[in-house]
Amino acid sequence: MDLYSIHPHALKHGLSKGEITSAWNQAFAWFRRDLDNGGIDYILVGVGCNGRLIEMIARYWQSQRGYVIYHAFTPPTQKVLREIGLVR
């Protein structure tokens, strides 16, 4: 998946662009979420450059031919881990 950008909102929980980019590049689990408005989000979990697990939500932008991460959080929430299938 080609990363286009990291939205400023993704930085609000104190993660840096470097940590988020590292987690994106090392994502090991993801789930496609089809939205009611026809959009598509991807929920991912990856390992940041400092070894922490990071959850991310990205939306595909057809016009940019890439993904924009608009949410990033550590540690991943139970909701995201369940949605991806990493826990029951």
N, C-alpha and C positions, 0 to 999 in steps of 0.2 A: 504494500500500500504506500502510495506516495504522499508524504506529508507536505502540505502547502504552507500552513502557518499555525502558530499557537495564538489563540485569542487572548487578550489581556485578562479576561474573566478567569481563565485557567490558572492564572498566577495568584489568585486571591487567597489561597490556602498556604502560601509561603514556599511553594516549589519554584525552582528556577527553570528557565527555558532549557538549560542544559540537562537538568534532571528529567524533565518531561520528554525531551528528545531522546535521551538514552532509554527511557522506559518504552517509548514508541518503537525504537529500533530493536528492543529486546522483548517485545510483547510475546507472551507464550500462550495466552488465552484470549479469545474474543468472541463476541456475539453480535449478530446483526439485529437491530431493532427497527422494524418498519413502522413509520409514523402515520397517524391518521391523515395528515396533510400530503402524503405521498413522498415525504422525505425519508432518508435513511440515515440512521445513526449507528455507529459501531461502538460497543462497550469493550474496552480492552484492559488487561492487567499485564503490566510489564515490570521489569526490574530497573530501577534508576541507577545512576552512576555510583551512588553511595551504598547500593545493595538493598535499598528499601523497595517494597512492593508498592506500585502506584496504579490506581485506577484512573482510566481516562475515558472520556466520551468525545467522539469525533463525528463530524458530519461531512459527507462527501459534497464537494462543490463542483458540479459539472463544468461550469464556466472556467474554473481554475485547474480542472483535471487533477485535483488533489483533495486532501482532507484537512479540515481545520479542527484542531483540538480546542474545545471550549470549556472543558471541565477536567480537572486533575486533582486527585486527593490521595493522601496516604494516612493510614493504611487503607486498603480497599474495604468498603462497607460489606456487611453480610449480604445485603440485598444484591449487590453487584456480583459477589462470589457465588450466590445461588443462581442468579440469572445466567451467568457464564457456565455454571455446572461444576464449579470447583468445590462446593460444599452442598450438603442437602438442606 
